[in-house]
Amino acid sequence: MTTAFPVLLGAYETPATADETTATAHQTADEPTATAHQTAHETTATAGEPIATAGEILGRCRELVRPALAETVGRLHPWVGEMAAYSFGWCDVGGTPAEGAGGKGVRQALAVLCAEAAGASGEAAVAGAVAVELVHTFSLLHDDIMDGDQTRRTRPTVWKAYGTGPAVLAGDALFALAVEALAAVPGAGATAAVRRLSVALGDLVRGQADDLLFESRPWTGATAVGPEEYRRMAEHKTGALLGCAAALGAALAGAPESTATALDRAGRHMGVAFQVADDLLGIWGDPAVTGKPVHRDLRQRKKTFPVLAALSARGPGASAAGQLATLLEESPDTPDDATTHRAADLIEQAGGRSAALAEADRHIAAVERCLEGLPLAPRASAELRTLLGFLARRDI
C-alpha cells in the first residue's frame, strides 16, 4: 500500500489526550461510579485483576484499530487524505507528522469492548470500529462548519485550516469510506452492518437538523424548546452513533440480535448523558481540557440542557430563571464576556447545572438497566462500565 502522507504508516502508538490524563488522575473517584452496579459475579470474576482505567482502555482500543483506520484513510485522494489525517491529529497542514492532537476514540472503543463482551476478540470489531470512527469524524468536520467553530482540540478546525469547500469534501469522503469499510466485511453480516450504520446516520442527521432549528426558536413561550425535544435531539445527534458502535461490535462478534439491540439502546442513553455532559463543559469546561473557549455555548446562544432546565425552573430558582430569560432575550447575537458570565451565574442559581447533572445520572442508570442480564464476558463488561462512567462524568 502507498500513501501520500507518511504519518499514516508511522508508529501506531497514540499518546493519551489531555482528557485521558485527567481521567487517569481522577480514576479513583470515577471508577466507583462506573462500576458501582456490577453484579456480584462480575466483581468476583475480576477480583485480584485490576480493571484498566478509562485512559488505558481507550489507548488499547486505539492501538488495535489504528492500523486498519490508517490503511483505510490511505486509500483516499492524497489531498483529501491529508485533510482526514489532519482531522485525526496524525499530521499538520502540509502533511508533516504530528502527535497528541487526536480524539479519544470513544466510538471505536465501544465497538471493540462490545465485541469482547460478546466473547470474541476485539479484532472481530475492527471493521465496525473503523466505520464509526470515520462517520464520527465526518460529522465533526461538517458540524464545525455549521457552528462556525474555528478550533477543535486546540488546533484550527479543518475548514479553518483548508477552507470550507475542502472540509465539506473531506467529510463526504470519510462518510463514503465508512460505508465501504463495512460493506467489505466478509460473510453475511455486511448487509446487516451497513443497514445498522445507515439507520444511525439517518438519526444523526435528524438530530443535527433539530439542533440547528432550535437556534431560531424563542427562549420562552409556547414554541420554546422543551426538555423532551432536547432528549430526542441528543439521542439522535449523539446517541445513535454510540449505540451503533456498541451494536456493531457485538453483532460482528456473533452476538444474538437481542444483545446487539440492548447494547444499541444502552449507547443511545449514553449519548444523552454524554451530550448533557458536553453541554456542561460548553459552559463551565476548562479550555485547557476541552480545547474550546469558556462559555462557548453561551456565546453561540445554544439552547443546551442546562439553559433549558434553568429557564423552566420553579420555586427557589424562579427569580433567577426570569432574570435569565430577560438577559437572553435582550442580549445581542454575539454576547460579550460580561453577559455570558452573568448568564452562567444565573443558570447555576436557577438550578440548571444541578438539573443537568441529574439528567446525566438518570441516563447512566438507564444504561445500567439495558446491560443487566445480558450474557457479557465479565472483564470486558467491567471495562465497558468503566469507560461509560468516564464518558458521562468527565470533568463536569
N, C-alpha and C positions, 0 to 999 in steps of 0.2 A: 504494500500500500504506500502511496506517496501523498504528501500534503504540502501545502504552500507555507504553513507556519509550523516550525519545528517544535513549538511548545506542546502540541498535541501528542507528540511521540516521546516527550521527556519523561522524567520521573513521575510515577503515578501517585506518589505520596503527597497528600494535601495537608497543609498546616491547618491547625484549628483556627476558627474565626474568633473575633472578639466575643461574640455571643457564647461560643462554646467554652472559652476560657472562663467567662463569668459563670457559666453553668457548672463547670467543674469546681470552681471556688465555692459555690453555694450548694454543692450537691448534698451535703449533709442535711440541709433544710429541705431541698427539693425532693429527695428520694422518698421520704415517708409519704408525701402527698401522692407520688406516682405509684407507690406500691402498697399503700395502706389497706387496699381492698383485695389483695391477693388471697387466694384460697389457702387453707392450711396445707393442702397437698403441694401447692407451688412453693410455699415458703420452705417446707421440709425438703423438697426436691433440690432447692438451690442453697440449702444450708451449708456453710463451710466453703461455698464457692461464690465469692462476691460478684454481684451484678455490676457490669460496667457502668460508668457514668454516661450521661446523655452525650457529652462531647466525644467520648471514646466510641460509643455506638455509631454516632454519625460519621466519625472518621473511618471506622472499619467498613461501613457500607459504601462510603465514597471511594475508598481504595478498591473495593470489589468491582464497583460499577465503572470507575473512571476509564479503564482501557477500552471497554465497549463503547462508552459515550464518546471518547476521543476518536475512535475509529469511525463511528457513525458521522460525527461532525466533519471529519476529514474528507468525507465524500462530497461535501458542498463545493460550489464555486469558490475559488480561493479568496476573493474579496468578501463574499458573504460568510465564508468560513472564518475569516479573521474577525468579523463583527460578532459572530457566535462565540468564538474563543474569548473575545474581549468581555462579552456578557457573562461568561462563566468565570471570569477572573484569571484566565490562563495566560493572557498577553495584554500588552498595552497597545495603544493605537499605533499601527505600523507593523504589528506582529511580534514585537520584542517580548520574549517570555517574561511572565510576571508571576508572583506568588502572593497569596494571602488576601486577594480581593474577591474571592468567590463566595457563594452562598453556603448555607449549612447542608443542603442536600436532603431536606426533610422528606420529600415525597419518594425519592429513590430509596431512602432508608426504610420507609413504611413498606414498600414493596418487598424489599429483602427480608425484613423481620417477619412479615406475614407469611412468606414462603417458608421460612424456618419454623414459624409457629405451627404451620401445617404439616411439619415433619420432614420437609425436604431441605436440600442445601440452598443457601441463598442464591447460588448461581442459577437456579431454576427461574428466578425472577428478574434476571439481568435485563432481558429484552423489555419487560414491562417497566423496570426502573428507568431505563434509558428513555422510553417513550414519555413517561410522566414528567421526567426532568426537562425534556425538550419542550413539552407543552407548557410547563410552568414558566420556563424562560421566555418562550414566545409570548405568553400573557404579560410578563413583566415589561418586555420591550414595548408592546402596544399600550399597556397601562401607563407607563411613564410618559408616553406621548399625549395620551388623553388627559392626564392630570397635570401636564406641564412640568413634571419633576425634572430637575436638572442634575441631581446627584442621586446615586444609589451606591451603598457600601463605600462611602467617602470618595467615590470617583464620579466623573461626569457620566450621565446615562448615555446609552448607545446613540439616541437621537441627537444628543448634545455634542457627542464626540464625532459622529459620522454624518449627521443630517437626518431630517425626518424621513424622507423617502427611503434612503438606505436602511434605516432602522425598521420601517414597515416591511421592506423586502426581507430582511434577515428574520423577522418574526414569522413571516409567511413560510420561509424556507424551513424553519425549525418545526412548524406545525406539520408540513408535508413530510418531513423526515420522521416525525414521531409515528405517523400512520404507517409509513414504510417499515419502520423498525418492528412494529407489532405484526404487520402483515407477513413478515418473514419468519415468524415463529413456526417451527415445524409441527406437523400433526394437525389434528382437527381443532386445536384451541385457538388458532389465529383468528378465525372469523368471529368467535365469541369475544375475543380480546379487543379486536377493532370495534366491535359493536359497543362494548362497555366504554371504551375510550370516547366514542362518538357521543354517547349519552352524556358523559361528563362534560365534553366540550360544549354541547348544546346548553347544558345548565350553566356552565361558566359564562357563556355569552349572555344568557338571561340575567344572571346576577350582575354582570358588568353594566348591562343596559339599565337595570333598575338603579344601580348606584349612580350612574350618570343622570338619570331622570330625577333622582332625589334632589339634585342641586337646584332645580328650578321650582321645587315645591316650597311652600311657605313654612316658617318655623313653627307657627301655631295655627289653630283653627281646624275646621272640618277636613281640609285637604292636606293637613300636615302628615308627615311620615310617622306611622305608628310602629311600636315595638315588633309586632308580628310581621309587618312588611320588612323590617330590618332583618329579622331572623331568617326569613325566606331568601332575602338577598344574600346574606352571609353564607347560608348553606349552599346556594348555587355558586357564588363567586369564589368561595374558598373551600367549602366542604366537599363539593363534587369531585374535585381532583384528588383531595386527600383520601376520600372514600374509594375512588377509582384505583389509586395506588395500592391501598390495602387489599382490595378485592382482586386486583390483577395478580399481586404477589401470591395470594392463596390459590387462585384459580390455576395459574401457571405451575403451581406445585402439586396440582391434582386434588385440591381440597373439594369437598362437596359444595354444590351451589348454595346450600343453606348457610354454610360457613362463610363463603365469599360475600353473600348478601348481608349477613350480620356485620362483617367487617366493613362493608361499604357504609352501612348505617352508622357504625362507630366513627368512621372517618368523617362523615358529614356532621355529626355532633361535634367532633373535634374541630372541624372547620369553623363552626360558630364560636366556640371557645377561643380558637386561635385568632379569629377576626376581632373579637371583643378585646383580647389582649393587645392586638395590633392597634386598636383604637386608643387604648390607654397609653400605649407607647407613643402614638401620634400626637398626644397632648403633653404627657409628662415624661416621655422617654429621654434617656441620656443620649445626646447626639454622638458621643464617642462610641456608643454601643449600636445605636440604630443607623448611624450614617445619615440621619435626617435632622433638619433644624428643629429645635424645641418649639412646641406649639404649631407645628407644621399644618396639622389638620384644621386648626382654628383659623390660620391664615387663609387656607383654601376654602373656609366656610363649609366644611364637610359635615354632613348630618350623621355623625357617628353615634354609637350606642351611649357613651357617657353623656353626650349633649342631649340626646332624645330622652334619656331617663331623667336628666336634671330638669328639662322643660316640663315633664309630666309630673313633677314632684308635688305632693300634697303635704299637709301638716307642717312640721317644723321647717321643711325645705321650700315651702310655697313662696315665701318672700324672695328668697334668692332666685327661685325659678322665674318669678315675674321680672326681676331686675335683669336676669339673663336674657329673657325674651326681648325686652326693650333694647338691650345692648346689641343683640344680634340683628334685630330688625332695623336699627338705626345706624349700624356701623357700615363703613364703605366696603366696596367689593374686595379691597385689599386692606384689611385692618392693620393698624400699626402695633408696635410691641406693647404699648400701654393697654390697648384694647384686648389683645389676646391674653395678656397676663390677668386682666380683670375678669375676662370670660372664664379662664381656667379656675380662678378662685371661686367664682360663683357656681361653676359646675360642681366643684367639690363641696361647697356649702349646701347646695341643693341635694346632695346625695348621689350625684351622677357617677362619681368614681366608685363608691361602695356598691352601687347597684350594678355596675359593670362587672366588678369582681364577683358578685353573687351570681350574675348571669353566666359567667365563665364556669363557675363551680357547678351550676346546675347541669351544664352540658358535659362537664367532665364526669359527673355522676351518671349521666345517660350513656356515656361511652362505656363505663364500667358495666352497666346493665346489659349492653349489647355483647360484651365479652364474656359475661358469666355463662357458664355451662358449655362453652364451645370446646371442642376437643383439640386444644392447643398444647404444643410442647411447652413444659413448664419454664425452662430457662428463656426461651425466645419470648414467651408470653410476659415474663417478668421484665425483660429488656424493652418490650413494646410499651408496657406501662410506664417504665422509667422515661422513655422518650416522650410519650404523650403528656406525662406530668410536666416535663420541662417545657414543651411547646405551649401549653396552656398558661403557665405562670411566667416564664422567662424573667424579666426584671420589672414586673408590674407590681 
